[in-house]
Every structure is written in structure tokens, then in C-alpha cells.
Amino acid sequence: MATRRKSPVPGKVADAGQSHGRGKAPRTGQRLALGALRERIDAINRKLVVLLNQRARLAQAIGQIKHADGQPIYQPVRERQVLERIAADNPGPLGAAHLKSIFQEIISACTALEVVLRIAYLGPEHTYSHEAARGRFGASATFAPEPSFAAVFHAIETGRADYGVVPVENSTEGSVSLTLDLLIDTPLKIIGEILLPIRHVLMARADAIGFARIVSHQQSLGQCRDYLAAHYPHCELEAVASNGLAARRAADDPSCGAIASAAAARAAGLMVIAENIQDVAQNTTRFLTLAREAAPPSGADKTSLLLALPERAGALHGALSLFARQSINLTMIQSRPQRDRPWAYVFFVDFEGHRDDARVRRALAALERQALLLKVLGSYPEGKSA
């Protein structure tokens, strides 16, 4: 039987006047000081409204220039520059993460005045893909849940969506093979990456007496493998298409628990039984942002490519050594079977630098002479952990 987390004491509310002593109301002088501070906040709020609207009008003017020049409205390189400059100029007490969240929404709202971006992701709502997409594009974008990774790619390719967000690897469970396979044939470009900390929650209906089955996405089940073996060894584990779908299943079935995000639990009206149940505390998923157009250099970039090599001894070593000769740091290499050639493989490689950098151009030119297939999937600003 699942053990419920204890609820807070009914009716217990934080004392608004605790700083003045338990049960004591603020004195007259303190009430006057509080009123004066609130008046100052109101005055600052009025100034913020004026400044935000001035910023919005400037963003609209920039949007008109972009439209006339045929440039994309969303430019990840410029967005990164803005956020990094704000973080560098921040004197506190707000932290860098707080300011990033605030300005992400300001940028999103200003962009929406020119065009409402449509973002495809693996649905339903409240999946980690949804969370990553909202964190990157802000609440003012329109988010289009798709039933599969292939549908996300197709939505962007056909113009039904402007951008898409898909997971590509997890720090615990490794690569997402479906995403890698879809990258082989797509004309889309990778224009960004999102490093999202994953905090899994075990949830069930409040009236659940116990459950015999726990459902979640296969990756999430793997990321909580040790926890589940220790606490729910007798439960059947069932993989479903997404964590959002898992939460819905648990909401419909009192004999079923689910692993998903805290946001999914709130949306489904489920009780949280345990938080942070992932086996590795620093559990992080890397998401890719996909678009039809490539991203320009930002100065701190990463490039992803795929290649197929001749089947001879030392072919892979020779190909990778080309990067070392140019002092290019490789950050990831994965292999996937070629669908049309049994026991032959394509390799996915990530490395530091932009394809327009001189040393990267030299490495790619040399690699092209050795490879049977070489496809640059995209160069994009390197993501940073939250």
C-alpha cells in the first residue's frame, strides 16, 4: 500500500504579523512605514509599466525591420545575449534565475505583439517537453501538443509550427533513440538546446487505498529504477507514451500510480505521495530546439552532425582525430543502426564551436573526404544548466 505524505495541519495559516511578535498587531508607526513602502512599490510599478511599453514599441519596430528583411522573428543568439547581459548587470537581491524567468516572459510578450510563435512538443500538456518549451519561449507563445516525436518534426517541416522542442538525451538513461532516428532524414536544423533538471514525483488519487501498477514514460521509469525497487517491488511497471498521459491514467484509475512532474500532478488533481524520487539528484534532460532555418554564431556554440564511415579498421579513429588536430573538443558521440544496411551504423557527434568557425570548417572539409555521409544537423548556442 502506498504511504501518503502527511497533509499540513488543517486551518494552519502563516501569521502575517510574525515579525512583530506572535499574535501581536503592528504598532501605529509600523503601519505608517508599511504604507509608505507600499506607496513606493506602487510608484515603481507605474514606472515599470511605462518602461515595459516603451520596450514593447521598440521590439515592434525591430520586428518590422526583421519582417522586411525576411529575418526570423525568434533569434536565439540575440535572446541569449540579452539574458547574459542582464545577469551580468544584476546587483541583487534577485538571483540570475529569477531575472531570467522575468525577462523570458517580457521577451515572449513583446514577440507576441509581432507574431504569436507556435511551438510543437510531445503532448499532452504538463510533460517535461511542455515545461522545457515554456521555459524557452515563454507563456505568450502558442504551444501545440503532438502525439509523437515524428508528429513534432512533421508539424515544423510542414509549417504548422514555427519551432519544436524534443528530448535528445538524459544524464541518467542516455540518448533518446527516436529523436536521433528522426534527425537522420529531416531537413530541420537544431538552433538551440535546453538543459532541464528533472524532478520526478510519485502521485495517485487522494481516494486511492493502494495501487498495483505504476505508469510513466519509459525514460522516467528507468530514472527511478532504484527507488521503485526499494519502495514498490511488487508493483507492475507500465511504460506509456508520456508522463502527462501517465498522470491522466492515474486520475482515472484509483488502482494506478504515476510518475510525472509536480505540475502534472496539480493539473490532474492528484495527491503527491513522494517528491524527488529520481535515483540521481542531478538528473537532467537535454532538449533540442528545432527550426527550418539555421542559427548564426553566438560566440559560445555547439555543433551537432551525423556521419557514416567506410567499414574498415581505424575509420572512426581517423575521423575523430580530425577534430583533435583542430583542437576541437568533442562533447558527445552516439551510434545508431543504419536502417538500409544491417550491422552498419551512423554516428552522431557533438562538439564545441560553430560550423562557420575557421577551425570547424577545416575539420568538416577533411571529414567530408573520409565519410560516406556527412550531415551537419545544426550549430547553436550552447545550453547552460539551470
Protein Blocks (a to p, Z undefined) as FASTA:
>chain_A
ZZddddddehiacdfklmnoghiacdfklmmmmmmmmmmmmmmmmmmmmmmmmmmmmmmm
mmmmmmmnopafbafklmmmmmmmmmmmpgbjadfklmmmmmmmmmmmmmmmmoccdddd
dddehiaklmmmmmmnopkbccdddfbfklmmmmmmnopafbdcddfbdfklopafklmm
mmmmpmbdcfbdcdddddddddddfklnbdfbdcddfklmmmmmmmmmmmmmmbccdddf
bfklmmmmmmmmmkbccdddfklmmmnopacfbghkbfblklccddddddfbdcddehia
cddddddddddehklmmmmmmmmmnopacfbdcddddfklghiacdddddeddfkbmklm
mmmmmmmmmpmbdcdfbdcdddddZZ
